Amino acid sequence: MSAVEANQATPRPAFDLKSTSFRREREPGWRRLEALLEKARTGGLAKLETRELLSLPILYRAALSSLSVARSISLDQNVVHYLEGLAGRAYLLVYGGRTNALAAMGNFLRFTLPGAVRKAGVYIALSAFILALGVIVGYVLTLGNADWYYSFVSDSMAAGRGPNAETESLREVLFRDGRDTKDRLSAFASFLFSNNARVGMLAFALGFAFGAPTVLLLLINGLTLGAFAALYVSRGLGYDFWGWLLIHGATELSAIVLCGAGGLMLGAAVVFPGDYTRLVNLGRVGRRAAVIVIGAVIMFFFAALLEGFGRQLILHTPTRYMVAAATMVGWLWYALRSGRQAR
């Protein structure tokens, strides 16, 4: 007998027989589980019948058992990959969340976001202090010496509003209705919003550099605001200026403070890593800080609405203050009280 004939006459290894038997016995269960997953994908769990719901966890555990055996006997890798994908999809259906996108968003806004804000209270207070410090310094220096105004406010932001501008011209900016999109009020409002949004995002994103850029950006933004306030106060327009600004600024400045708090959290994570490496700790803290910044983005959106419509249509200063106070109280109530009740 030749070597080829002898090789052909040799019985197939028991391993091959077991592999074939393994697939033949268990594959119907895999197919049934796959059919249930597809049915649930297209119609949700509500589309499954009671018997199908009861069989789902049983089929899932059987697929896990098949996957464990397939790996141990080095089954065809295509089958192993198929079982891995099948088990993963079944896991999400059996143990995954049962809420839809709207419910998940509601849960985030009701519990996750305000909870994250409350836990970051120290960083929010520190961010607000740095911003307020910049406002005070910019205000005091500019009020004492008008030349400081040009150090804190760029020409593009000033847009002709400076110590040399006439008082009536400054007043006119505060009370134009903004219907003419080419007037200086609309230009300044657009620049102010885009500038604050940019500063807010940068204050968060650059926080990983030990928090130093975050502190600097908060100070610069505060100095600019303080210089503007000093200019209008020196002309007897302080009351009208703050009403004009705060109708949207109460929301927008609060958003900047939140972004600054997120950046300070990143900086603290790098400086004080604790039991973790700096990179790991940055990732841990960054996920919590990102939740706060998402809230800031939502606030920037509301600030844009108030700036684009409210301030343009409401020209009565006391009413502007009322709107500003109402929005501030609303945000504070949301941050301090929302989500405290049991889920």
Sequence and secondary structure as in RCSB ss.txt:
>XXXX:A:sequence
MSAVEANQATPRPAFDLKSTSFRREREPGWRRLEALLEKARTGGLAKLETRELLSLPILYRAALSSLSVARSISL
DQNVVHYLEGLAGRAYLLVYGGRTNALAAMGNFLRFTLPGAVRKAGVYIALSAFILALGVIVGYVLTLGNADWYY
SFVSDSMAAGRGPNAETESLREVLFRDGRDTKDRLSAFASFLFSNNARVGMLAFALGFAFGAPTVLLLLINGLTL
GAFAALYVSRGLGYDFWGWLLIHGATELSAIVLCGAGGLMLGAAVVFPGDYTRLVNLGRVGRRAAVIVIGAVIMF
FFAALLEGFGRQLILHTPTRYMVAAATMVGWLWYALRSGRQAR
>XXXX:A:secstr
  HHHHHHHS   HHHHHHHHHHHHHHHHHHHHHHHHHHHHHH GGGS HHHHHHHHHHHHHHHHHHHHHHHTT 
 HHHHHHHHHHHHHHHHHHHS    HHHHHHHIIIIIHHHHHHHTHHHHHHHHHHHHHHHHHHHHHHHH GGGHH
HHS HHHHTT STTS HHHHHHHHH    STTSHHHHHHHHHHHHHHHHHHHHHHGGGTTTHHHHHHHHHHHHHH
HHHHHHHHHTT HHHHHHHHHHHHHHHHHHHHHHHHHHHHHHHHHH  TTS HHHHHHHHHHHHHHHHHHHHHHH
HHHHHIIIIIHHH   HHHHHHHHHHHHHHHHHHHHHTT S  
